[in-house]
Structure formats: C-alpha cells, structure tokens
Amino acid sequence: MLPSLGELRSAISYDPKTGLFAWLATGKGRKARVGSPRPDGYWSMKVCGHRFLAHRLAWYIATGKYPPLIDHKNGNKADNRISNLRPATGSQSQANTPMQRNNKSGYKGVHLHKPSGLFQAKVYAEGRNRSLGYFKTAPEAHAAYCSAARELFGEYARTA
C-alpha cells in the first residue's frame, strides 16, 4: 500500500521546477538529495519503506495520483521536472523512444528489406508491427513512418 501524500511530504520535499527531491531531515548518513541513478538511467529512491521511481513519485506528489506509467517528454530519464512528465500508455511511451542503436538505415522506423532491395517502413502500435510499405529510398520510408507515428501517437511521436 502506498504511503499517503502527508507521509511523503513529511519525509521529503520535491521541487517541480528542478525535478529534485531532498530529505527534510538529514543526518544518520542521509544526504540532502534523495535517490540515486539506476543503470537504466532512471532515478530510484526508498521513502517511507517503499521503493519508488522518481518520475512516478514526482507525479504522485504533484497531482495526488499515482500513475501506472509516466513518460519523459524530452527522453531524459533523469529529468524529473513536472513540466517534462506526462502520463502515457505503453504504446505512447514506446513511441517517444529514440532510434535504436543497431539501426542500420539511419532512420527511425526504417530498415532495408534485403530480398527486394527496398526500404520498409514499420510502426509498432497496439501490440503489433504494422508495415507501412516499401520505398526506393530510406528518406521516403522515413516520411511514411513520421506521418503514421504522428497520426497514431500525436505529441508522443518521436521521429528521430
């Protein structure tokens, strides 16, 4: 069970402009700043006997609602300013991820279809990959991806 907002606010402070948390009472090995970075880039902290991801805790403190999923608008997992956070579905959050490191085409949503020698555009939505067609050039395929991503995900669409 989640601690109440009152319990949290008596233990820590959250600055929505900077996205930083601080202990209200320091000492006994407590540093002023709450939490630490995880290997995946998110900030994590233990407060009132519960482990939290900082972005979810920030949303909870700012709005009074604990969200199942929060998206970082700018993609920076350590930037927990309230202006950078928004509730999201899994598909919306996935749409806001950058191009994968192993992408060889240089364009998000595009790969070379070796049998045809054409570039295929795909978008992942609602639990499945959707083919957007085959194109002579990677920029043409990317334009199709961008259009579909904006239509499907609106403000959550990251096209690069």
N, C-alpha and C positions, 0 to 999 in steps of 0.2 A: 504494500500500500504506500502511495506517495506521501511524503510529508506535506503538511499544509503550507500554504504560502507564508503564513505567520511564522512557522518554524524555520523555514528557509530564510526569510528576511531577518530573523533574529540571529542567524548564524553567518550569513554572507551578504555582501552588497553587490549589485550588478549595475554597471554604468552602460546604459543603452547606446551612448554616443561612441564609446571606445570598444564596447563588447567585452570588457574585462570584469572579472569577479575578484573580490577581496574578502578576506576574513574580517569580521567585525571585532573579534577578539584574537590577538596574536599571542605568541608565547608557546611554551612547551613544544618547541620545534616547528610551530606553524609559521610559515612565511606569509607575508602580506597578501600575495597573489594566490588565488585558489586554482588548483588543477595543474595538469601537465599534458604535453602533447603525446599523442599515441603515434605508433609507426605509420598509420594510415593518414596522418595529418590532422585528424580531429582532436579537440581538447576534451579531456575527461577529468572528472573530479568526484570525490566522495564527500557528500554533505549529509548530515543527519542520518548516517548509517546506510545511505543509498548511493550507488554509483550512477552518475549522470554523464551524458554527453553535453558539453557546454552549450551547444546551439539549442538543444531541446530545453535545457534548464532556462536559458535566456528567454525563450518564447514563453515558457510557463510563468516565469516571474513577470514578464511584461504584459501578458494578456490574461493570465489566470487559467489558461487552458493548456494541458499537457498534450502535445501533438504526437501522433504516431510517426510522422516523417516531416522533417524541415529541410528545405533546400537553401543553399548559399547562392545568392544571385550571381555573385562575381566568381564563383567556383573556388574561392579560397576557403578551405575548411577551417582555418584558424581565425577567420574574420567573423566574429560573433556580434557585430553591431546589429541592433534590431532592424536598422534600415537595409541590411544585407540579407535578412532572413525572411522566408515565406513558407507557409505550409504547402505541401506538394504530395502528389501521388507518386508511386514508384516510377511510372512512365514519365511523369514530368521531371522528376529528379534525374532520371537517366538521360532525358533529352538535353539537360543542362551540363552534361559532361563534355570535356574536350575530346578531340580526336584521339583515338588510341595510338599509343607509341609505335605499335607494329604496323600501322597503316602504311602501305607502300605507294598508294596513289597520290598522297599529299592532300587529299580532300576528305573531310568527314562524310561518311555515308556512301563512299565510292570505293569500288575495288575492280581490278582487272579480271574479266571473265576469260580465262585462258583459252577455252575451246573456241570461242568466237573472235577473240582479239578485241572485243569491245569492253567499254567500261559500264559496269552495272551500278545503278543507284538503288540503295535499300534504306528503309527506315524501320525501326523497331517500335511497335506500338501495340498496346493491348495484349501483350504476351506473345506476339509473333512478329517475325520478319516479313516485311512487305516489299516485294520487288517493285521498283518504280520504272523499270525499263532498262534498255541497253542503249548506249550512246557511243558515238565515234570518238569523242574526247572526254577527258576527265572533267574539265570545266562545265561541259554540257550536263554531264551526270550530276555534278555537284549542284548545279542550278535547280535540277529536278528535286534533289534531296532538300535543298533550302526551302523551296516552295512547299513541299509536303510537310517538313518539320514545322514551319511557321503556321501552316493550316492546322496541323494536329496539336501543336503544343503552345502556340501563341508566344507569350512573353518568356516561356521556359525554353524555347528553342535556342540552342547554341549551335551555330553552323560552322564553327572553325575548331 
